[in-house]
Amino acid sequence: MTDQLAQQQVNQTAWAACDTFRGVVDAGQYKDYILVMLFLKYISDLWNNHVESYRQQYGGDEARIRRRMERERFILPEGSSFYDLHEQRNEANIGELINIALEKIEDTNRAKLEGVFRNIDFNSEANLGRVKDRNRRLKNMLEDFAKPALDLRPSRVTEDIIGECYIYLISRFASDAGKKAGEFYTPAAVSRLLAKLAAPKPGDTICDPACGSGSLLIRAAEEVGSDNFALYGQEVNGATWALARMNMFLHAKDAARIEWCDTLNSPALVEGDHLMKFDVVVANPPFSLDKWGAEDAPADPFKRFWRGIPPKSKGDYGFITHMIEIAKRQSGRVAVIVPHGVLFRGGAEGRIRQALIEENLLDAVVGLPANLFTTTGIPVAILVFDRSREQGGPNEARRDVLFIDASKEFTPGKTQNVMDEQHIGKILEAYTNRAETPKYSHLASPDEIAENDFNLNIPRYVDTFEPEEEIDVAALQKDIERIEGELAEVRGRMAGYLKELGL
């Protein structure tokens, strides 16, 4: 069986398991039950695979096997595996039994899994219905995950397949969840593009201060090309934070530090009295977040908002400012997805934007197609900031800003547009070469940007105007006269036919 076939089978079988809850529980909630069960099935299969392997190696010496298993990535407590629960699937208190098993797993693996299951209740009447209905749904789910296609032992499927299935499910849940999906998912193509623009390298520390389910961090890690990196994230939503923790575990990135906190008001990635600094910072923060904490920003203990306080109803520059402040001085790179209003709105946002440009931090502005996200149909942009351009940095002589208009680079879909590899490749080629291409990209000087009052609206810099074809009025008039003559002739013949028919 090829990896591609195995991936498809695992994805399809896991998605089919969602039928247990589809139409009964909101997609924003039932994703938690399905993803937790996938996680439990995976660690159960992995644990059993190791036990079988050591049993063969140590000839049935149970004490030695137990000591060896205690050195694994995690411990699966006795009686808490997926298979223990599957055997009890007909019990009247199956929801409670699942909760107890998850609690035991959490308690035994506190360093990696503490708090991961605290926000989900398999015994919830509010979410899963009354006892009879709840028990039937949970039994169906356990039976679905026991199917042969979801045999997740390492001898059958690779770790990559499990991790990709997790991300696949998250992407499908995003489609079902609609606007709520922005809390936990960035489209795969946009994540890949953002990660490639950020260009992390071996040895880098990588942070996403609005990490959602962690998929963008994982894509950034893949760009490194080795295991020599460290991942950090912050997420304000407790359920989504738990998804990120499980996502990291399934991708063998257990060492990632993912904090549950409000990034703008109480960041948790701190060292002493100052914010931690990172080589690469990437994010798809919530667009124009209302009530983000502007009232407390002047007294920010980390003094992040010295360029200005963003409007209380639009937190975009709050996230941008935070990201720049946690990027390492004279070397850190920042890539962030923003709504287009960030490029041109005035007031406090305009002053902050001008300050960032005058500090020579802005490296590129990339306009993306509309309708890429499940959460909004509006076009978005990527801003790339490079602290190596600031005074004293190795690229301080670079003063221009690259504008790329990739708004027409997409493949239309039924409900969403999609950026394919060739579209991403075209953007990366223009960015890497800092190339000017008519109607696609332009290098703007500081003077040019200043002349535009520091407005970054892409059409001001990339002319995509297509001249209309000239119309020969005289020829057109002749065509009209010819057509009118032909029409009169046809009408005359039709009248004759009708007369012959006596009509």
C-alpha positions in Angstrom: 0.0 0.0 0.0 1.4 3.4 -1.0 1.6 6.3 1.5 -0.9 8.2 -0.7 -3.4 5.4 -0.6 -3.0 4.9 3.1 -3.4 8.7 3.7 -6.6 8.7 1.6 -8.1 5.7 3.5 -7.2 7.0 6.9 -8.6 10.5 6.0 -11.8 9.1 4.5 -12.5 6.6 7.4 -11.8 9.3 10.0 -14.1 11.7 8.2 -16.9 9.1 7.9 -16.7 8.7 11.7 -18.0 12.3 11.9 -21.4 11.1 10.7 -22.0 10.0 14.3 -22.4 13.7 15.3 -23.1 15.5 12.0 -26.4 17.3 12.2 -26.7 16.7 15.9 -23.7 18.7 17.3 -22.3 21.9 15.9 -19.1 21.4 13.9 -17.3 23.8 16.2 -17.9 21.3 19.0 -18.0 17.8 17.4 -14.5 18.4 16.0 -13.2 18.1 19.6 -14.8 14.7 20.1 -13.5 13.3 16.8 -10.0 14.7 17.1 -9.6 13.5 20.7 -10.8 10.0 19.7 -8.3 10.0 16.8 -5.6 11.0 19.2 -6.5 8.3 21.7 -6.7 5.7 18.9 -3.2 6.7 17.7 -1.5 6.6 21.1 -3.2 3.3 21.8 -2.0 1.7 18.6 1.5 3.2 19.1 1.6 1.8 22.7 0.5 -1.6 21.7 3.0 -1.7 18.8 5.8 -1.0 21.2 4.6 -3.5 23.8 4.5 -6.2 21.1 8.0 -5.3 19.8 9.6 -5.4 23.3 7.8 -8.6 24.1 9.5 -10.2 21.2 12.8 -8.6 22.1 12.8 -9.5 25.8 11.1 -12.9 25.5 8.1 -12.1 27.7 10.1 -10.6 30.6 7.2 -8.3 31.8 9.2 -6.4 34.4 11.8 -5.5 31.8 9.2 -4.7 29.2 7.4 -2.4 31.8 10.7 -0.6 32.6 11.4 -0.1 28.9 7.9 1.3 28.2 8.4 3.8 31.0 11.0 5.5 28.8 8.7 6.0 25.9 7.4 9.4 24.7 4.3 8.9 26.9 2.7 6.4 29.2 -0.6 4.8 28.5 -2.1 3.8 32.0 -3.6 0.4 32.4 -7.3 0.3 31.5 -7.3 3.6 29.6 -6.5 2.6 26.0 -9.0 2.9 23.1 -9.4 -0.8 23.1 -10.4 -0.9 26.8 -13.1 1.6 26.0 -14.2 -0.2 22.9 -14.8 -3.4 25.0 -17.0 -1.3 27.3 -18.9 0.5 24.5 -22.2 -1.0 25.6 -21.9 0.2 29.2 -24.6 2.5 30.4 -21.9 5.0 31.6 -19.6 4.9 28.6 -19.3 8.7 28.5 -18.1 8.8 32.0 -15.7 5.9 31.3 -14.1 7.8 28.4 -13.7 10.9 30.7 -12.0 8.8 33.4 -9.6 7.2 30.8 -8.6 10.6 29.4 -8.1 12.0 32.9 -5.7 9.1 33.8 -3.7 9.7 30.6 -3.4 13.4 31.4 -2.4 12.8 35.0 0.3 10.2 33.9 1.7 12.5 31.2 1.5 15.9 32.8 4.6 17.3 31.2 3.2 16.8 27.7 -0.6 16.6 28.1 -1.6 18.4 31.2 -4.9 20.2 30.6 -5.4 18.9 27.0 -8.7 17.2 27.7 -10.1 19.5 30.4 -12.4 21.3 27.9 -14.1 18.2 26.6 -16.8 16.2 28.3 -17.9 12.9 26.7 -20.7 12.7 29.3 -22.2 16.0 28.3 -26.0 16.0 27.9 -25.9 19.5 26.5 -23.6 18.5 23.6 -24.3 14.8 23.1 -27.9 14.4 24.2 -29.7 12.4 26.8 -28.3 9.1 28.1 -29.8 6.7 25.5 -28.9 8.9 22.5 -25.5 9.8 24.0 -24.6 6.2 24.6 -25.6 5.2 21.1 -23.5 8.0 19.5 -20.5 7.1 21.6 -20.8 3.4 20.8 -21.0 4.2 17.1 -17.9 6.4 17.3 -15.9 3.7 19.1 -16.9 1.2 16.5 -16.0 3.6 13.6 -12.6 4.1 15.0 -12.1 0.3 15.5 -12.4 -0.3 11.7 -9.3 -1.9 10.0 -8.7 1.3 7.9 -7.9 3.1 11.2 -5.3 0.6 12.3 -2.7 3.3 13.1 0.2 1.1 14.1 3.6 2.4 12.9 4.1 -0.9 11.0 1.1 0.1 8.9 1.1 3.9 8.6 3.8 6.5 9.2 3.7 9.3 11.7 3.3 11.8 8.9 0.1 10.1 7.8 -1.4 10.5 11.3 -0.4 14.1 11.5 -1.7 14.9 8.1 -5.0 13.1 8.8 -5.3 15.4 11.9 -4.8 18.5 9.8 -7.1 17.1 7.1 -9.9 16.7 9.6 -9.3 20.2 11.0 -9.5 21.6 7.4 -12.8 19.8 6.8 -14.2 21.0 10.2 -13.2 24.5 9.1 -15.5 24.2 6.0 -18.4 23.0 8.2 -17.8 25.6 10.9 -17.9 28.6 8.6 -16.9 31.8 10.3 -16.0 30.1 13.5 -13.2 28.3 11.7 -10.9 31.3 11.9 -10.4 30.4 15.5 -8.4 27.3 14.6 -7.5 27.0 10.9 -5.5 28.7 8.2 -5.9 27.2 4.7 -3.0 24.9 3.9 -1.8 26.8 0.8 -1.7 30.1 2.7 0.2 28.4 5.6 2.8 27.0 3.2 3.3 30.4 1.5 3.6 32.2 4.8 6.1 29.7 6.1 8.2 29.9 2.9 8.2 33.7 3.0 9.4 33.6 6.7 12.2 31.2 5.6 13.1 29.6 8.9 16.5 27.9 8.9 18.3 25.3 11.1 18.7 26.5 14.7 15.9 29.0 14.6 13.3 29.6 17.3 9.8 29.9 15.6 6.8 31.5 17.3 3.1 31.9 16.4 1.4 34.2 18.9 -2.0 33.4 17.6 -1.4 29.7 16.8 -4.9 28.2 16.6 -4.6 24.5 16.1 -0.8 24.8 15.4 -0.8 23.9 11.7 1.0 27.1 10.6 3.8 26.3 13.2 4.1 22.8 11.8 4.4 24.1 8.2 7.1 26.6 9.3 9.0 23.7 11.0 8.8 21.7 7.8 10.6 24.6 6.0 13.7 24.2 8.2 14.7 21.0 6.6 15.9 19.3 9.8 14.9 18.8 13.4 17.1 21.6 14.6 14.4 24.2 15.6 12.3 25.1 18.6 8.5 25.9 18.3 6.5 28.3 20.5 2.9 29.3 20.4 0.2 31.2 22.2 -3.6 30.6 21.9 -6.4 32.4 23.7 -9.1 29.7 23.1 -8.8 26.8 25.5 -10.3 24.2 23.2 -8.2 25.3 20.3 -5.1 25.4 22.5 -5.8 21.7 23.3 -6.0 20.9 19.6 -2.6 22.5 19.1 -1.0 20.5 21.9 -2.4 17.3 20.4 -1.4 18.4 16.9 2.2 18.9 18.0 2.2 15.5 19.7 0.9 13.7 16.6 3.6 15.4 14.5 6.3 14.3 17.0 6.9 17.9 18.1 6.2 17.2 21.7 8.8 19.7 22.8 6.8 22.6 21.4 5.8 25.1 24.0 2.2 26.1 23.5 0.8 28.5 26.0 -2.9 29.1 26.8 -3.1 32.9 27.2 -4.3 36.2 25.8 -1.3 37.3 23.7 -2.1 41.1 23.7 -3.1 41.4 27.4 -1.2 38.7 29.2 1.5 37.0 27.1 2.9 33.9 28.7 6.1 33.5 26.6 8.2 35.7 28.9 11.6 35.5 30.5 11.8 37.5 33.8 10.3 40.9 33.1 10.6 40.9 29.3 9.1 39.1 26.3 11.0 36.2 24.8 12.6 36.9 21.4 12.5 34.7 18.4 14.2 34.3 15.0 11.0 33.8 13.1 7.4 35.0 14.0 4.4 34.0 11.9 0.7 34.4 12.4 -2.8 34.6 11.0 -4.3 36.7 13.9 -8.0 37.4 14.1 -8.9 40.2 11.7 -9.8 43.6 13.1 -10.4 42.2 16.6 -12.8 44.3 18.7 -12.2 45.0 22.4 -8.6 43.7 22.1 -7.4 45.6 25.2 -6.7 49.2 23.9 -7.7 50.6 27.3 -4.8 48.8 29.1 -2.2 49.2 26.3 -0.7 52.5 27.5 0.3 50.7 30.7 1.6 47.6 29.0 4.4 46.2 31.2 6.3 45.2 28.1 6.1 48.6 26.5 5.1 47.1 23.1 2.9 50.0 21.9 5.4 52.8 21.9 4.7 53.6 18.3 1.0 54.2 19.1 -2.1 52.6 20.4 -4.3 50.8 17.7 -8.0 51.6 17.8 -10.0 49.7 20.4 -12.2 48.2 17.7 -9.4 47.0 15.5 -6.6 45.0 17.0 -4.7 44.3 13.8 -1.7 46.6 14.6 -1.8 45.3 18.2 -0.8 41.8 16.8 1.6 43.3 14.3 3.3 45.4 16.9 3.6 42.4 19.3 5.1 40.3 16.6 7.7 42.8 15.7 8.6 43.4 19.3 9.2 39.7 19.9 11.4 39.3 16.7 15.1 39.4 17.5 16.7 42.7 17.0 18.7 43.1 13.7 17.9 39.6 12.6 14.3 38.5 13.3 11.7 37.9 10.5 8.0 38.4 10.7 5.3 37.2 8.3 1.7 38.0 9.1 -1.7 37.7 7.3 -3.8 40.9 7.5 -7.0 42.4 6.0 -6.4 45.0 3.4 -7.6 47.8 5.7 -4.3 47.5 7.5 -2.6 48.8 4.3 -4.4 52.1 4.1 -6.5 53.0 7.2 -5.6 56.3 8.7 -5.6 57.7 12.3 -3.5 55.7 14.8 -3.1 52.9 12.4 -1.6 55.2 9.8 0.8 56.6 12.3 2.0 53.2 13.4 2.3 52.1 9.8 4.4 55.2 9.0 6.7 54.5 11.9 7.3 50.9 10.9 8.2 52.0 7.3 10.4 54.8 8.5 12.3 52.3 10.7 12.9 50.4 7.5 11.3 47.2 8.9 8.8 46.5 6.1 10.3 44.2 3.4 7.3 43.2 1.3 3.5 43.5 0.8 1.9 40.5 -1.0 -1.8 40.8 -2.1 -3.6 37.4 -2.2 -6.8 36.4 -4.0 -10.3 36.8 -2.5 -12.2 33.9 -1.1 -9.3 31.8 0.1 -10.7 31.5 3.7 -13.8 29.8 5.0 -14.2 32.7 7.4 -14.3 35.6 4.9 -14.5 36.2 1.2 -12.4 39.3 1.3 -8.9 39.4 -0.2 -6.1 39.5 2.3 -2.5 40.4 2.3 0.8 39.2 3.8 3.2 41.7 5.3 6.8 40.6 5.7 9.0 42.5 8.2 12.7 42.0 8.4 14.6 43.3 11.4 17.9 42.7 9.6 17.0 45.9 7.7 17.1 48.1 10.8 20.1 50.2 11.8 23.0 47.9 12.5 21.5 44.9 10.8 23.2 43.1 7.8 20.5 44.4 5.4 20.3 48.0 6.6 21.2 49.2 3.1 18.1 47.7 1.6 15.5 50.5 1.6 12.9 49.5 -1.0 9.7 47.6 -0.4 8.5 44.9 -2.7 4.8 44.9 -3.7 3.3 41.8 -5.3 -0.2 41.6 -6.6 -1.1 37.9 -6.7 -4.8 38.6 -6.5 -5.4 36.8 -9.8 -3.2 33.8 -9.0 -5.7 31.1 -8.0 -7.8 28.2 -9.2 -11.5 28.7 -8.7 -13.3 26.3 -6.4 -16.9 25.5 -5.7 -17.0 27.3 -2.4 -13.4 28.6 -2.1 -10.6 29.7 -4.3 -7.3 27.7 -4.1 -3.7 28.7 -4.5 -1.8 25.9 -6.2 1.9 25.2 -6.1 2.5 27.2 -9.3 0.8 30.3 -7.8 2.9 30.0 -4.6 6.0 29.4 -6.7 5.4 32.6 -8.7 5.1 34.7 -5.5 8.3 33.1 -4.0 10.3 33.7 -7.2 9.3 37.3 -7.3 10.1 37.7 -3.6 13.4 35.9 -3.6 14.7 37.8 -6.7 13.0 41.1 -5.7 12.0 41.2 -9.3 9.8 43.8 -11.0 7.3 42.2 -13.3 4.7 44.4 -15.2 1.3 44.2 -13.7 2.5 41.8 -11.0 5.3 43.2 -8.8 7.1 46.5 -8.1 10.0 47.7 -5.9 8.9 51.0 -4.3 11.5 53.4 -2.9 11.0 55.1 0.4 10.3 58.4 -1.4 7.6 56.8 -3.5 5.9 55.4 -0.4 6.2 58.8 1.4 4.7 60.5 -1.6 1.7 58.2 -1.2 1.4 59.3 2.5 2.6 55.8 3.6 -0.5 54.3 2.1 0.4 50.7 1.2 -2.7 50.0 -1.0 -1.2 47.7 -3.6 -2.9 49.3 -6.7 -0.9 52.4 -6.0 2.3 50.6 -6.7 1.4 47.7 -9.1 -0.6 48.9 -12.2 -2.9 46.1 -13.2 -5.0 48.3 -15.5 -6.0 46.6 -18.8 -6.7 49.1 -21.5 -10.1 48.5 -23.2 -10.0 47.6 -26.8 -10.7 50.6 -29.0 -14.1 50.6 -30.7 -14.4 51.6 -34.4 -17.7 53.5 -34.1 -18.1 53.8 -37.9 -17.7 50.0 -38.4 -20.0 49.3 -35.5 -22.7 51.5 -37.1 -22.4 49.7 -40.4 -22.7 46.3 -38.5 -25.9 47.6 -36.8 -27.4 48.8 -40.1 -26.5 45.4 -41.8 -28.1 43.4 -38.9 -31.2 45.6 -38.9 -31.6 45.0 -42.7 -31.2 41.3 -42.2 -33.8 41.4 -39.4 -36.3 43.3 -41.6 -35.8 40.7 -44.3 -36.4 37.8 -41.9 -39.5 39.5 -40.5 -40.9 39.9 -44.1 -40.4 36.2 -44.9 -42.0 35.2 -41.6 -45.0 37.4 -42.4 -45.3 35.7 -45.8 -45.2 32.2 -44.3 -47.8 33.1 -41.7 -50.1 34.5 -44.5 -49.8 31.2 -46.5 -50.8 29.3 -43.4 -53.8 31.6 -42.9 -52.6 32.9 -39.6 
